[in-house]
């Protein structure tokens, strides 16, 4: 072997990492700009900026650690279980590049390789709204202590029935605003809850505490709000209020927030749009149980398209999965979150709406950890937990944004879904479903006596079918 051959072989057997050490300008800046800078920039919710080499280099080990463990970027859905818009997910190659860069001492690289600093839209992302609603006159967030969940009642003051094309949440103080959710309240219940508050708000951990007619929109760090589709505008009745739930996270010093919602109106929709909720209220999680399984099923009474999903639980949940089992035997994975974290919940809009034909069975399966080993357990020692709104209660809920062929399909669909929810709950042995029937309420026991023919305190398949036939006639 001659000297040249030996040198060539030595060159080609050197470790790849030595021949191609990642640099900030060529390899790392593009990743940070596309997946991190939306939150990690001045004035945003993240605790530091990542727009410059100096910003990133002094935190190289931290960035490598949190990306390597999957903590950052905060994107919870598992790949392959739903394809969503604006995914904040790093590939295995990107994570490896960051790790190699940090290990190599965070080299800056050739200045000519440096990409331009990203620019971000200022102001309203979905276009200039017709109406801007302020959330109170200045909500005070203490320097430390537990997170706060506050609901602000935002009257639309409509003089006639109207249609909302876009409802965009705009955080006022991004240092403390963790996320926001906008609900529709046609009942006036939220106003009554906030009646004694000077800023029109009330505490609301877990949800708005009203029988909302729909989840209109949501925001979390990294959310990109698009202008709404006028063909999917949402009808709102005269007298309707919006209810804005804001999750506040203390920043280490006392802060004040005035967030806002921008509303854009349009004409009547061409298609129907409504919300669908799956929920299991029959929770009884014993202390010490680290793998408490909760299930709920729902059968689609007609063809629908699911545009978005918003899974929700409290502190004890650790795993949540929603699948749709189609009549032809196929399974559509709607979402799977293996490491649920209440602090990073959000809504997920599908890249393409998911078609669920009539007869599709949607199955929700959540797992809860009520053991002392769960660092997120709010009770020490662990206590028995039931369904409820409080911090120490739990929920197993999934909201869906559903698109229907025409606006006229919405009311029949909502009626059919109420019946489907009641039927599924009764089939699972949850007799509390009777209290959910409109117009029944306190007469639930009377209904049981009427349809429980054998008097065993539950409804068998024949008895349940008779009750459902009666309800269909009553609700038409």
C-alpha positions as CSV (number, residue, x, y, z in Angstrom):
1,X,0.0,0.0,0.0
2,X,1.5,3.3,-1.0
3,X,1.6,6.4,1.2
4,X,-1.2,8.1,-0.8
5,X,-3.6,5.2,-0.4
6,X,-3.0,5.0,3.4
7,X,-3.7,8.7,3.8
8,X,-6.9,8.4,1.7
9,X,-8.1,5.5,3.7
10,X,-7.4,7.3,7.0
11,X,-9.4,10.3,5.8
12,X,-12.5,8.3,4.8
13,X,-12.5,6.4,8.1
14,X,-12.5,9.5,10.3
15,X,-15.7,10.0,12.3
16,X,-18.4,11.8,10.4
17,X,-18.9,14.3,13.2
18,X,-15.2,15.4,12.8
19,X,-15.6,16.0,9.1
20,X,-18.9,17.8,9.4
21,X,-19.1,19.5,12.8
22,X,-22.4,21.4,13.0
23,X,-22.2,25.2,13.3
24,X,-24.7,27.7,14.5
25,X,-24.8,29.7,11.2
26,X,-25.3,26.8,8.9
27,X,-27.1,24.1,10.9
28,X,-28.5,25.4,14.2
29,X,-29.9,28.9,13.4
30,X,-32.4,27.5,10.8
31,X,-33.8,25.1,13.4
32,X,-34.1,27.7,16.1
33,X,-35.6,30.3,13.7
34,X,-38.3,27.9,12.4
35,X,-39.2,26.0,15.6
36,X,-38.2,28.1,18.6
37,X,-38.1,31.9,17.8
38,X,-41.8,32.3,17.6
39,X,-41.8,32.1,21.4
40,X,-38.1,32.7,22.2
41,X,-37.9,36.4,21.2
42,X,-38.2,39.7,23.0
43,X,-41.7,40.4,24.4
44,X,-42.9,36.8,24.1
45,X,-43.8,34.2,26.7
46,X,-40.5,32.3,26.7
47,X,-38.0,33.4,29.4
48,X,-35.2,34.2,26.9
49,X,-34.6,35.0,23.3
50,X,-32.9,32.7,20.8
51,X,-32.5,35.1,17.8
52,X,-28.7,35.6,17.9
53,X,-25.6,33.4,18.2
54,X,-24.8,34.9,21.6
55,X,-28.3,34.0,22.8
56,X,-28.0,30.4,21.7
57,X,-24.3,29.7,22.4
58,X,-24.5,30.5,26.1
59,X,-27.4,28.1,26.5
60,X,-26.1,25.4,24.1
61,X,-26.1,22.6,26.8
62,X,-29.6,23.6,28.0
63,X,-31.0,23.6,24.5
64,X,-29.4,20.2,23.8
65,X,-30.8,18.8,27.0
66,X,-34.4,19.9,26.6
67,X,-34.6,19.0,23.0
68,X,-33.0,15.7,23.5
69,X,-35.5,14.8,26.2
70,X,-38.4,16.1,24.1
71,X,-39.4,18.9,26.5
72,X,-38.9,21.5,23.8
73,X,-40.4,22.6,21.5
74,X,-43.7,21.9,23.5
75,X,-45.5,19.8,21.0
76,X,-47.3,16.9,22.7
77,X,-49.1,14.8,19.9
78,X,-47.3,11.7,18.8
79,X,-46.2,11.5,15.2
80,X,-48.4,9.2,13.1
81,X,-51.5,9.8,15.2
82,X,-53.1,12.8,13.4
83,X,-51.4,15.2,11.0
84,X,-51.8,18.7,12.2
85,X,-51.1,22.2,10.9
86,X,-48.1,24.2,12.3
87,X,-46.5,21.2,14.1
88,X,-43.6,22.3,16.3
89,X,-41.7,19.0,16.2
90,X,-38.0,18.4,15.7
91,X,-36.8,15.5,13.7
92,X,-34.3,13.0,15.1
93,X,-31.7,14.5,12.8
94,X,-32.3,18.0,14.1
95,X,-32.1,16.9,17.7
96,X,-28.8,15.0,16.9
97,X,-27.4,18.1,15.2
98,X,-28.1,20.3,18.3
99,X,-26.5,17.7,20.5
100,X,-23.4,17.5,18.4
101,X,-23.1,21.3,18.2
102,X,-23.3,21.7,21.9
103,X,-20.8,18.9,22.5
104,X,-18.4,20.6,20.1
105,X,-18.4,23.8,22.0
106,X,-21.2,25.6,20.1
107,X,-19.1,26.9,17.1
108,X,-20.5,29.9,15.3
109,X,-19.3,29.0,11.8
110,X,-19.0,31.0,8.6
111,X,-20.9,34.3,8.7
112,X,-21.9,33.9,5.1
113,X,-23.9,30.8,6.1
114,X,-26.0,32.7,8.6
115,X,-29.7,33.0,7.6
116,X,-31.6,36.2,8.1
117,X,-33.3,36.9,11.4
118,X,-37.0,35.8,11.0
119,X,-39.7,38.5,10.9
120,X,-43.0,38.0,12.6
121,X,-46.3,39.6,12.0
122,X,-47.2,42.3,14.4
123,X,-50.7,43.1,15.5
124,X,-53.7,40.9,14.5
125,X,-52.6,37.8,12.6
126,X,-56.0,37.0,11.2
127,X,-56.6,40.5,9.8
128,X,-58.0,43.7,11.3
129,X,-61.1,42.8,13.3
130,X,-64.5,44.5,13.3
131,X,-64.6,44.5,17.1
132,X,-62.0,44.4,19.8
133,X,-63.0,43.3,23.3
134,X,-60.8,43.9,26.3
135,X,-60.5,41.3,29.1
136,X,-61.1,43.5,32.1
137,X,-59.2,46.6,33.1
138,X,-56.0,45.1,34.4
139,X,-55.9,41.6,36.0
140,X,-53.1,41.3,38.6
141,X,-50.9,38.2,38.5
142,X,-48.9,37.7,41.7
143,X,-45.2,37.3,41.6
144,X,-45.3,33.6,42.6
145,X,-47.7,30.9,43.8
146,X,-50.0,28.6,41.9
147,X,-51.1,29.2,38.3
148,X,-54.4,31.1,37.9
149,X,-57.3,30.4,35.6
150,X,-59.6,33.4,35.1
151,X,-62.7,33.7,32.9
152,X,-63.6,37.1,31.5
153,X,-67.1,37.8,30.2
154,X,-67.0,39.7,26.9
155,X,-70.5,40.9,25.8
156,X,-70.9,41.2,22.1
157,X,-73.8,43.6,22.5
158,X,-75.4,42.3,19.3
159,X,-78.6,44.1,18.2
160,X,-79.4,41.2,15.9
161,X,-78.3,37.6,15.2
162,X,-74.9,37.6,13.5
163,X,-72.1,35.4,12.2
164,X,-68.5,35.3,13.5
165,X,-65.8,34.5,10.9
166,X,-62.7,34.9,13.2
167,X,-62.2,35.2,16.9
168,X,-58.5,35.9,17.6
169,X,-57.0,35.9,21.1
170,X,-54.3,38.5,21.6
171,X,-52.3,38.1,24.9
172,X,-51.7,41.4,26.6
173,X,-48.7,40.5,28.8
174,X,-47.0,37.5,27.2
175,X,-44.7,37.1,30.3
176,X,-47.6,35.6,32.2
177,X,-50.3,34.6,29.7
178,X,-49.8,30.9,29.2
179,X,-52.9,30.2,27.0
180,X,-56.4,31.3,26.3
181,X,-59.6,29.6,25.2
182,X,-62.7,31.4,23.8
183,X,-66.2,30.0,24.5
184,X,-69.7,31.0,23.4
185,X,-72.3,31.6,26.1
186,X,-75.9,32.2,24.9
187,X,-77.4,31.6,28.4
188,X,-76.1,34.6,30.4
189,X,-74.7,32.1,33.0
190,X,-71.2,33.6,32.8
191,X,-72.5,37.1,33.4
192,X,-74.2,35.8,36.6
193,X,-70.9,34.2,37.8
194,X,-69.1,37.5,37.2
195,X,-71.8,39.7,38.6
196,X,-69.9,40.7,41.7
197,X,-66.6,41.2,40.0
198,X,-65.4,44.8,39.1
199,X,-63.7,43.5,35.9
200,X,-66.3,41.1,34.8
201,X,-64.4,37.9,35.5
202,X,-64.4,34.9,37.8
203,X,-62.0,32.0,38.6
204,X,-62.5,29.0,36.3
205,X,-59.9,26.2,36.6
206,X,-60.8,23.4,34.2
207,X,-63.4,25.2,32.1
208,X,-65.9,28.1,31.9
209,X,-68.3,26.6,34.4
210,X,-71.2,27.3,32.1
211,X,-73.1,25.2,29.5
212,X,-71.3,26.7,26.6
213,X,-72.7,26.3,23.1
214,X,-69.2,25.8,21.7
215,X,-65.5,26.3,21.8
216,X,-64.9,29.1,19.4
217,X,-61.1,29.4,19.3
218,X,-57.9,29.0,21.4
219,X,-54.4,30.3,21.7
220,X,-51.1,29.0,23.1
221,X,-47.6,30.1,22.5
222,X,-46.7,29.3,19.0
223,X,-50.3,29.5,17.7
224,X,-50.6,31.1,14.2
225,X,-54.1,32.5,13.7
226,X,-55.3,32.4,10.2
227,X,-58.2,34.5,8.8
228,X,-61.3,32.5,9.3
229,X,-63.2,30.9,6.4
230,X,-66.5,32.9,5.7
231,X,-68.0,29.6,4.5
232,X,-67.6,28.3,8.1
233,X,-68.7,31.4,10.0
234,X,-70.4,30.6,13.4
235,X,-74.0,31.9,14.0
236,X,-74.3,33.8,17.3
237,X,-77.6,35.0,18.7
238,X,-78.5,38.4,19.9
239,X,-77.5,38.7,23.6
240,X,-74.6,36.2,23.2
241,X,-71.4,36.7,25.3
242,X,-68.0,35.4,24.6
243,X,-66.2,33.8,27.6
244,X,-62.4,34.1,27.6
245,X,-60.6,31.7,29.9
246,X,-56.9,32.7,30.4
247,X,-54.3,30.6,32.1
248,X,-51.8,32.8,33.9
249,X,-48.3,31.6,35.0
250,X,-46.5,33.8,37.6
251,X,-43.2,35.2,36.2
252,X,-41.4,36.0,39.5
253,X,-42.6,39.5,39.8
254,X,-46.1,41.0,40.1
255,X,-47.6,41.6,36.6
256,X,-50.7,43.1,35.1
257,X,-52.5,41.8,32.0
258,X,-55.2,43.2,29.7
259,X,-55.6,40.7,26.9
260,X,-58.1,41.1,24.1
261,X,-60.2,39.3,21.5
262,X,-60.6,40.5,18.0
263,X,-63.9,39.5,16.4
264,X,-64.5,39.6,12.6
265,X,-68.0,39.2,11.3
266,X,-69.2,37.9,8.0
267,X,-72.3,36.7,6.3
268,X,-74.1,33.4,6.7
269,X,-72.0,30.2,6.3
270,X,-72.2,27.9,3.3
271,X,-71.4,24.9,5.6
272,X,-72.3,24.0,9.1
273,X,-69.8,24.3,11.9
274,X,-70.3,23.2,15.5
275,X,-68.5,21.7,18.5
276,X,-68.7,18.2,19.7
277,X,-67.7,17.0,23.2
278,X,-66.8,13.6,24.5
279,X,-66.7,13.3,28.2
280,X,-66.7,10.6,30.9
281,X,-68.0,12.1,34.2
282,X,-68.0,8.7,36.0
283,X,-64.5,9.2,37.5
284,X,-63.6,7.5,40.8
285,X,-59.8,7.4,41.0
286,X,-58.5,5.7,44.2
287,X,-55.4,7.1,46.0
288,X,-52.3,5.2,45.0
289,X,-53.6,4.0,41.6
290,X,-50.9,4.8,39.1
291,X,-52.7,3.4,36.0
292,X,-56.4,4.3,36.3
293,X,-58.0,3.8,32.8
294,X,-61.0,5.9,31.7
295,X,-62.9,5.2,28.5
296,X,-65.7,6.8,26.6
297,X,-67.2,6.0,23.2
298,X,-69.4,7.9,20.8
299,X,-71.1,6.7,17.6
300,X,-71.5,9.2,14.7
301,X,-75.2,9.5,13.8
302,X,-74.3,10.9,10.4
303,X,-71.3,11.7,8.1
304,X,-69.1,14.5,9.5
305,X,-65.7,16.0,9.0
306,X,-63.5,16.7,12.1
307,X,-61.4,19.9,11.6
308,X,-59.7,20.1,15.0
309,X,-59.4,18.4,18.4
310,X,-58.8,19.8,21.8
311,X,-58.1,17.1,24.4
312,X,-58.4,18.1,28.1
313,X,-57.7,16.7,31.6
314,X,-56.1,18.0,34.8
315,X,-52.9,17.2,36.7
316,X,-53.3,13.4,37.1
317,X,-53.6,12.4,33.5
318,X,-50.5,10.9,31.9
319,X,-51.7,9.4,28.6
320,X,-54.6,10.3,26.3
321,X,-55.6,8.7,23.1
322,X,-58.6,9.2,20.8
323,X,-59.2,6.9,17.8
324,X,-62.0,6.6,15.3
325,X,-63.1,3.1,14.2
326,X,-64.7,3.4,10.8
327,X,-67.6,1.1,9.6
328,X,-65.3,-0.5,7.0
329,X,-62.9,-1.7,9.7
330,X,-60.3,1.0,9.3
331,X,-59.0,3.1,12.2
332,X,-58.3,6.8,12.0
333,X,-55.9,8.0,14.7
334,X,-57.2,11.4,15.9
335,X,-54.6,12.1,18.6
336,X,-52.3,10.4,21.1
337,X,-50.4,12.3,23.8
338,X,-48.1,9.9,25.8
339,X,-46.9,12.5,28.3
340,X,-49.8,14.8,29.0
341,X,-48.9,18.0,30.7
342,X,-51.6,20.4,31.8
343,X,-49.3,23.3,31.4
344,X,-48.9,22.6,27.7
345,X,-52.4,21.8,26.6
346,X,-53.7,23.1,23.3
347,X,-56.0,22.6,20.4
348,X,-54.8,20.9,17.2
349,X,-56.1,21.6,13.8
350,X,-55.8,18.8,11.2
351,X,-53.9,19.4,8.0
352,X,-56.9,18.0,6.2
353,X,-60.3,17.4,7.9
354,X,-60.8,13.8,9.0
355,X,-63.9,12.3,7.4
356,X,-65.9,10.1,9.9
357,X,-68.8,8.3,8.1
358,X,-72.1,7.6,9.8
359,X,-71.7,4.7,12.2
360,X,-68.0,5.5,13.1
361,X,-67.3,4.7,16.7
362,X,-65.0,7.2,18.3
363,X,-63.1,5.9,21.4
364,X,-61.5,8.0,24.1
365,X,-59.0,6.4,26.4
366,X,-57.2,8.3,29.1
367,X,-54.9,7.0,31.8
368,X,-54.4,8.7,35.2
369,X,-51.7,8.4,37.8
370,X,-52.9,9.1,41.4
371,X,-49.8,7.8,43.1
372,X,-47.4,9.6,45.4
373,X,-44.7,9.1,42.7
374,X,-46.6,11.4,40.3
375,X,-44.8,14.8,40.8
376,X,-47.8,16.6,39.3
377,X,-50.3,15.2,41.9
378,X,-51.9,18.2,43.6
379,X,-52.7,16.1,46.7
380,X,-50.1,14.9,49.2
381,X,-50.8,12.3,50.3
382,X,-52.9,11.2,47.3
383,X,-56.7,11.5,47.8
384,X,-59.7,9.9,46.0
385,X,-60.5,12.0,42.9
386,X,-63.8,12.4,41.1
387,X,-64.9,14.5,38.1
388,X,-65.1,18.2,38.7
389,X,-63.9,21.7,38.0
390,X,-61.5,22.2,40.9
391,X,-57.7,21.8,40.9
392,X,-57.9,18.6,42.9
393,X,-60.7,17.2,40.7
394,X,-60.2,15.5,37.3
395,X,-61.7,15.5,33.8
396,X,-61.6,13.2,30.8
397,X,-62.8,15.4,27.9
398,X,-62.2,15.9,24.2
399,X,-63.6,18.8,22.2
400,X,-64.0,18.5,18.4
401,X,-64.6,21.1,15.7
402,X,-67.0,19.5,13.3
403,X,-67.9,20.6,9.8
404,X,-71.2,19.6,8.2
405,X,-72.5,19.9,4.6
406,X,-74.9,22.8,5.3
407,X,-75.9,25.1,8.2
408,X,-79.3,23.4,8.3
409,X,-77.5,20.2,9.3
410,X,-76.2,21.7,12.6
411,X,-79.4,21.6,14.7
412,X,-80.3,18.0,13.7
413,X,-76.7,16.9,14.3
414,X,-76.6,18.5,17.7
415,X,-79.8,16.8,18.7
416,X,-78.6,13.4,17.3
417,X,-75.3,13.8,19.2
418,X,-77.1,14.6,22.5
419,X,-79.0,11.4,22.0
420,X,-75.8,9.5,21.0
421,X,-74.0,10.7,24.1
422,X,-76.9,9.7,26.4
423,X,-77.1,6.3,24.7
424,X,-73.4,5.6,25.0
425,X,-73.4,6.7,28.7
426,X,-76.4,4.5,29.5
427,X,-74.8,1.5,27.7
428,X,-71.7,1.9,29.9
429,X,-73.9,1.8,33.0
430,X,-73.6,5.6,33.8
431,X,-77.2,6.4,34.8
432,X,-76.2,10.0,35.4
433,X,-76.8,10.4,31.7
434,X,-80.5,10.7,32.4
435,X,-79.9,14.1,34.1
436,X,-78.3,15.4,30.9
437,X,-81.5,15.0,28.9
438,X,-83.1,18.4,28.1
439,X,-86.3,18.8,30.1
440,X,-85.7,15.8,32.3
441,X,-83.3,17.0,35.0
442,X,-84.8,16.1,38.4
443,X,-87.3,13.7,36.8
444,X,-84.5,11.2,36.1
445,X,-85.7,8.8,38.8
446,X,-89.2,8.9,37.3
447,X,-87.7,7.9,33.9
448,X,-85.8,5.0,35.5
449,X,-89.0,3.7,37.0
450,X,-90.8,4.1,33.7
451,X,-88.3,2.2,31.6
452,X,-86.6,-0.2,34.1
453,X,-89.3,-2.8,33.6
454,X,-87.6,-5.6,35.7
455,X,-86.8,-3.2,38.5
456,X,-83.1,-4.1,38.8
457,X,-81.9,-0.4,39.0
458,X,-80.3,-0.4,35.5
459,X,-81.4,-0.5,31.9
460,X,-80.7,-3.6,29.8
461,X,-80.4,-3.4,26.0
462,X,-84.1,-3.7,25.4
463,X,-85.1,-1.2,28.1
464,X,-82.4,1.3,26.9
465,X,-83.7,1.0,23.3
466,X,-87.2,1.7,24.4
467,X,-86.0,4.8,26.3
468,X,-84.0,6.1,23.3
469,X,-87.0,5.7,21.0
470,X,-89.1,7.7,23.4
471,X,-86.4,10.4,23.6
472,X,-86.1,10.7,19.8
473,X,-89.8,11.4,19.6
474,X,-89.6,13.9,22.5
475,X,-86.7,15.8,21.1
476,X,-87.9,16.2,17.5
